[in-house]
């Protein structure tokens, strides 16, 4: 019996999520990122939900996904459809969930061969 999930060659996959950090394959990112199904992971200049602007979603649209999985941070938070109107107009699907759920959903969809993009909001770690 296999204990590791099948993965398609050449696709991105989230391997781990920690407080203030997401891992794509063996690379750790401590800032918000755009993770396309294939290709380079891109920094996303969003540190908090309140920072979001329509231009952030234009950056996503330029990558031409069929579906966007938005991870809103540690808690599920909805955002105004006015911000992602450009995605709607291009008929790009958009789903919002907390970042942990978004990472899991992203992995399932890329393994199904979908052209999905993960937009993961990574909140800075707090110093304790």
FIDREN-718894 format. One record per atom (N, C-alpha, C): x, y, z. Coordinates in steps of 0.02 Angstrom, whole numbers, plus 32768, in hexadecimal, padded with zeros to 4 digits. Layout:
<recs>
XYZ...
</recs>
This chain:
<recs>
802A7FC58000800080008000802D803E8000801B806B7FD5804080AA7FD1802B80D7800A805D80F98027804F8129805C805A81708045807481788009807F81BB7FED804E81C67FB5803182037FB1800282107F7B802682167F38800382047F03801F820D7EC0802582587EB3805B826B7E90806382B07E7C807982B27E34805F82E17E0F807182EA7DCA80B5830C7DC680DE82F77D97811F83177D8D8116835F7D75813F838C7D8F814183D17D77810C83FE7D9380E383E67DC180B184127DDF80C784277E2580B184617E3980BF84797E7C809284577EAF80AC844D7EEB808484317F21809A84507F62806A845D7F8D807A84777FD0808C843A7FFB80C7843C801880DE8404804080D2840D808B80CB844D80A080C3845980E880AB84A180F2808584AB8128807084EE813C807E84F48187809F8529819980AF853881DF8098857F81ED80978592822B808685D7823C80BA8606821B80A2863081EE80CE866181CE80F98645819580EA8608817E811485EB814A80EE85B5812380F685B680E180DB858180B7811585638090811485218088814884FE8063812A84E58021814B84F57FEA813984D97FAA817584AE7F958169846D7F91819F843C7F8A81D084477FC4820F84567FB7823F845E7FED825084A77FFC822A84D57FDF8238851C7FE88205853A8019821F855F804A81F48580807C81EA85C9806881AC85E18072819B86278064817C864480A28196867D80B7817C869F80F3815686DE80E1813D86E180A581158718808D80DE86FB806180AC872380548075870C8029809086FB7FE4807386C77FC6808B86AF7F858052869C7F578062869D7F17803786817EE3805986427ECB8035860B7ECF805085CA7EBC802785B07E81804185B67E44801D859A7E0B8026854E7E087FFB852D7DE4800084E47DDD804384CF7DC0805F84F77D9580A284EB7D7980C7852D7D768108852B7D7C812F85687D74814685847DB7816185C07DB2818085E07DEB814E85FB7E1D815E85F27E5C813786107E938148865A7E94811586847E9A812086CC7E99811086EC7EDC8138871C7EF1812587417F2E80E587687F2080BE87707F54807F87957F4F808087C97F85808288097F74808D883E7FA6804F884D7FD08038881B7FF47FFD8822801F800F880680648010882F80978020881880DA7FE1880C81047FA9882A80F17F6B882481177F30882E80E87EF7881580FC7EBB881C80D27EAD886580BF7EB8889280ED7EAC88D980E07ED888F780AB7F0F88D4809A7F3C88EC80667F2388DD80207EF388AF80197EDE88987FD77EC088D17FAD7ED588D27F6E7EBB89017F3D7EAD88DB7EFC7E8688F77ED07E7688D77E917EB588C67E687EE988EF7E6F7F2788E27E497F4788A07E5E7F3E888B7E9C7F59884B7EB27F3888117E8C7EF988197E7B7ED687E57E577EE387E87E0C7EF788227DF37F0D88277DAE7F4E87FF7DA47F7A88007DD67FB787D87DD37FA5878E7DCD7F7187797DF07F5A87347DEC7F3F87257DA77F1487517D8D7EF587467D4C7F29873F7D157F6087637D1A7F95875F7CE87FB387197CE27FAD86F17D177FC886AC7D167F98867A7CF67F5C86907CE57F2A866A7CC07F1686277CDF7F0586267D1F7EEC85E87D3B7EA385DE7D277E8985A27D317E4185977D287E1D85A17D6B7E42859B7DA27E2685A07DE47E5A85BC7E147E4485E77E427E7086037E757E5685EC7EB97E8485D07EE17E7585BE7F267E9785F27F517E70861B7F737E8A86517F9C7E8C863B7FE57EC7863B80027ECF862C80497ED2866D806F7EA0867A809A7E9886BC80BA7EBE86C480FC7EEA8694810C7F0E8698814B7EF78662817A7F05866A81BA7EF4863881EC7EA8862F81F47E82866281E57E3A865F81EA7E1A866B81A67DE1864B819C7DBB8655815F7D9E869C815E7DAD86C2812A7D92870581237D80871080DA7D45872980CF7D308738808B7D49877E80787D52878780377D6587C9801E7D3187E07FEC7D3088207FE07CFF883E7FB37D0988267F6B7CD488107F4A7CD987FC7F047CF288357ED77CEB88737EED7D0488AB7EC57D5088A67EBC7D7288887EEC7DBB88817EE77DCF88507EB17DA9881A7EAA7DBB87E77E787D8C87E77E3B7D6E88207E2F7D4188287DF57D6488157DB37DA588267DAE7DCA88157D717DCC87CA7D657DCF87A37D9A7DCE875A7D937D8987437D7C7D5587607D997D10874E7D877D05875E7D3D7D1B87987D277D1187AC7CE17D36877F7CB17D6D87617CC77D9387337C9C7D7C86EA7CA57D4886E17CCD7D2B869F7CD97D5D86717CFC7D84868E7D2A7DB386677D537D90865C7D967D89861C7DA97D69860C7DE87D9086257E237D6D86327E5A7D8D864C7E967D6D862D7ED37D96860E7EFE7D7E85F27F3D7DA9860D7F767D88861D7FAC7DA986397FE77DA3860A80217DDA85FF80447DDB85D580807E1785E780AA7E1D85CC80E77E5985DA810E7E9585BC80EA7ED185D480F97F0C85C080D37F1A857580D97F10855781147F1C850F811A7EEF84E780EC7EAF84F780EB7E8084D580BE7E9184E380757EA6852180677EB8853380227EF4850A800A7F25850080357F5F84D880227F4C849080127F218473803C7F0B842E80307EE384297FEF7EB684587FE57E8C84587FA97EB784627F6A7EE784907F6E7F15849B7F367F3784597F227F5184357F537F7483F67F447F4683C37F227F0983BE7F397EDA838F7F1A7ECE83A37ED27EC283E37EC67EB283FA7E827EEC83F37E527F2984037E677F6283FB7E397F6D83B27E297F6083867E597F68833E7E4C7F3183227E1F7EFB83487E177EC783377DE77ED683547DA27F0E83797D9C7F2183977D5D7F0083D97D4E7EE483FA7D807EC284397D767EF484737D727EE284A67D4D7F0A84E47D487EF585137D807F0C85037DBB7EF785277DF77F3185527E107F2085897E307F5285B47E4D7F4185BE7E977F7185B47EC27F6885C27F097F8186087F197F5686317F347F6986747F4C7F6686707F987FA086677FB67FA486597FFE7FBB869580257F8F86AE80507FA086E5807D7FC586C880B8800486DB80BF802E86C380F6803786FD8127801A86F58161801E872881948062872281B88081875A81C680C2875881E980BC8734822B80F0870F823D80F286ED827D80F9872182B480D9871382EC80DE873F83268119872A8351813C875983698173874B83988154874183DD8162870883FB814686FA843E817987068473
</recs>
